Amino acid sequence: MTSSDKPENVAPDAVESTGPTGVAAQDWASAAADPQYRAAVVDLLGALAYGELAAFERLAEDAKLAPTLADKAELAKMASAEFHHFERLRNRLTEIGQEPTAAMEPFVAALDGFHRQTAPSDWLEGLVKAYVGDSIASDFYREVAARLDTDTRELVLAVLDDTGHAGFAVEKVRAAIDADPRVGGRLALWARRLMGEALSQSQRVVADRDALSTMLVGGVADGFDLAEVGRMFTRITEAHTKRMAALGLAA
């Protein structure tokens, strides 16, 4: 397009690039005027907050399986980081006038059920769960974050920061497979189970909460349509395959 082809009275930046629109371009004060959007965000923050609290508890438990004091200390550090993420989400819920416990309560049964069904039997399974399971959940929330108001998006992305799981898990799991290749087959089966359970759990959480599901399928401003939901889960699956390769496991 030449300069003469450009529409008149349109700023060059508007022609060259398009930024976020709708809710994704608004701050919380503006976006929260829509009660349905506000309810969706409260659900999202409640689910994230309980997820972080459960992750803290799980990592503290997994530290008991650590083979060395150094490994135990590393998991304790990760658990501490998860708890700080929980505190940020809890404080944000309070700031927007929501009682944190009430916001988390609807997600307790689903998340506790997931953790019961995927309790690791040993140290290596715990590492794979922390890496694979948590990463699937993070991918899902990052997809949702792209449609959130600027203030909520910033908070969500901040609490999804890697607490050190990735590099630590990859190093330990690959070393274990190098030492005994038979370990790889067992952990690959375990990771595939985690993938299925994590996706099912995410879908159940969304289906049970009207505001969240409406936002995801396009009922709130810049939400996903049904086709985009399908593409979202395809992207999550592709990211899982790459993580499996990083661990030295077959997807």
N, C-alpha and C positions, 0 to 999 in steps of 0.2 A: 504494500500500500504506500503510495506517495503522499506527500503532505497535502496535495490537492484532493486526494481521495478521502481524507479524514472528514468526519462530520464537523460542521461549523459549531463554534461556541462550546466545544468539549475540551476540557483540559487534557494536555498530552498524557499525563499520568493515568487518567481514566481510560484512555484508549489503549495504552501500552500494557496495563495490568489491571486485574480485578482482584480486590481484596475480599475479606470476609463480608458477608451480607447478613441481614436479619439479626437473629439473636446473637450469632457469633461476632457481630460487630458492636454489640451493646455491652454496657457494664451491668453489674448485678442490679443496681437500683432501677435501671430502665427495664431490664428483662423480667424482673420479679413482679412487675405490674400484672403480668399474666399469671393468674392463680394456678393454672395447670402446669405451666413451666416451673413455677416455684415448687409445686409438689413433686415434680420429677427430680429437681435438684436436691431437695431434701431426701428423697429416696436414694439418690445416687450417693450423696455424702454419708448417709446412714449405712449403706452397704459397704462403702469403702472403709468407713471408720471401724465397723465390726470386722471387716477383713484384715485390717491392720492389727487390731487387738488379738485376733485369732492367730495371726502370723507371729506376733510377739510370743504368745503362749506356746505355739508349736516349736519355734526355734529354741526357746528355753528348754523344752522337753527334749528336743533332738540333741542338744548339747550334752545330755547325759550319755548319749551313744558314742560321743567323740572318742577316737582312739588315743588322742594325745591331749595334753594340757593346752598346747598351742591351738589345736582345732577347737577345743572347748571355748577358749577365749575368743576365737574368731566368731563363732556362732553367737556367743553372748553379746558381742559388739553389734552384730546384725540385728539381734533381738531388740537391743536398745534403740537402734535406728527406727525399727518398725514402731516401737512405742511412741517415739517422738512424732512420727507421722500420724499416729492415732490422736495424739494430743492436738495437733494442728487442726484435724478434721473436727474433733470434739469442740474445740474453741470456736471454729467457724460456725458450726451449728448453733451454738449459744449466741453468737453475734447476730445471726439472722432470726433470732427469736424462737428457736426450736430446742426442745429438750433432747439432748443427745441420746439418752437411753431409749426414749420412745422412738427416735428415728432409726436406731439400730435394731430394735426388737424384731421387726418383720423379717429380718435376714438371718437371725440366729439359727433357726431350725435348718435352713438349707445349707448354710456354711458349716455348721457343726456336723451335719449329715455327710457332707463331702469329706471332711477331715476324718470322720469315723471310717468311712468306706475306703479311704486311701492312707490309712495309718502305716507308716514304713516299718518294716521288720528289722531293718539294720541301718547302720550309718550311711551306706551308699544310697539306699533307697530314699533316705531322708534328704540327702543332697540333691538327688534327681528331682524329688518332689519340690523342693525349694526353688530349683532352677526352672524346671518345666512348668509345674503347676502355677507358680506365682507369675511366670512370664505370660502364660496364656491369659490370666486374669488382667494383667497389666495391658496387654495388647487390646483387650476388649474395652477397657476403660479409656485408653488413648483414642480409640476410634470414636467413642462417645464424646470425649473432650473437644474434638474438632467442632462440635455443634453447640458448645456451651458458651455462655457469656464470658467476656474477657476475664473477669475476676475469678469466677469459678474454674475456668479452664486453667488459669495460672496455678491455682491451688492444687487441682487434680494432678496436673503434670508434675508438680513439685513432690507430691507424696508418692508418685510412681517411680521416682528416681531409684536406680539400682542401689541397694544397700551393701553391695559387695558379694551377693549371691553368685552372680554369673561367673566371674573369674575364678573364685574360690571353688565352686562346684566343678567347673570344667577341668581345672588342674587336678583335683582329687580323683574325679571319676576316670579321666584318661589315664592317670597313673595306675589306678586299680586294674583297668583293662589291660594295660601294658604288662602288668605283673601276672595277670591271669585272664587270658582272652575269653574264657568261659563266662566270666562275669558279664561281658557285653550282651550276650543273648538274654540273660535274666533281666538286666536293666532295661533293655529295649522293650521287652514285653511290659514291664512295669510302667515305662514312659507312655506307651500306647494306651494303657489303661487310664493313666492320669489324664491324657488328652481327652478321651471319651467322657470321663466323669466331669472334667472341668467345663467342657462345652455344654453338657447336659445341665450342669448346675447353673451356668450363666443363663441358659434359656429358661430354666424354671424360675429363676429370680425375676427376670424381665416379665415373663408371662403372668406372674402372680401380682404384679404391681401395675395398675392401669396407667398411671401417669408416666412411668418409665417406658412401658411398651408403646404408648401413644407417641412419645417423643421419638423413639427409635424408628417407628414405621411412618413417620411423616406428619403426625397430627399436631406437632408443635413447631411452628416456624421452620427452621432449617433441619428438621429431623431427617432420618433416612427413610426412603421408601422401601417397599418389600424387596425389590430387586437389589437395592444397595445393602440390605441386611444380609442377603445371600453372598454378595461380594465381600462384605466385611468378614464373614466367617471363613471364606476362602483365603483371604489375606492372613487371618490368624493361623489357619492350618499351614500355609506356606511358611510363615515365620517359625512355627513349631518344627517343621522339617529341617530348617536351617540350624536351629538349636540342637536338634538331635545329631546332626552332622558334626557340630562343634564338640559335642560330647564323645564323638566316635561311635555313635549308635545308629542303627538302621531305623528309619521312621516307620 
